């Protein structure tokens, strides 16, 4: 048993999984379990573990298991924790489509322009009103600054 208490390793596994992908893993009989649990900043250690993963016939299954359990640490399926977290986040991200326009708001006018469209009347009016309020605040601020000087 490795010195890493609580870590889930690719091996050993019990007889409850008769045809387990772990039986075919390159790391199955690795005498150096610390190789798979290197600190995040150790580029050479991570590279050594990933080199073994690249020639592993079950790297996809290993990666799927690690993605299913985000608490798994170390190099699994050729990816370290940071790479798996990024991949997991990308998979959870909603599909990015065209942004919905909130008509009648200054943001709606900006969204129209970002799309290359002419803003609708409601959005144009809202943007003009917002700009007028901004100019009023700016003018009032200048008057206060002049009065203090």
RABELNOR-V238205 format. One line per field, one symbol per residue. ss: DSSP state (@ for helix, = for strand, . for the rest). phi: phi as a letter, one per 20 degrees, with the letter a starting at -180 (. if undefined). psi: psi as a letter, one per 20 degrees, with the letter a starting at -180 (. if undefined). A space follows every 50 residues. Layout:
BEGIN
ss: ???
phi: ???
psi: ???
END
This chain:
BEGIN
ss: ....................@@@@........@@@@......@@@@@@@@ @@@@....@@@@@@@@@@.......=..=.@@@@@@@@@@@@........ .....@@@@@@@@@......@@@@@@@@@@@@@@@@@@@@@@@@@@@@.
phi: .ffefneedfbeceffcfdefffdffegdffdffgecefgeeffffffff ffffeefdffffffffffcfefdnecmncegffffffffffefffecfff eefncffffffgffendegffffffffffffffffffffffffffffff
psi: prinpiqprhrrrriingmqhhhjqhjgkpinhihilqqhinhggghggh hghhjpikhghgggghhhniiprappkjqagghhggggghhipqpoappp pnqjqhhggggghhijqpqrgghggggggghggghgggghggggghhh.
END
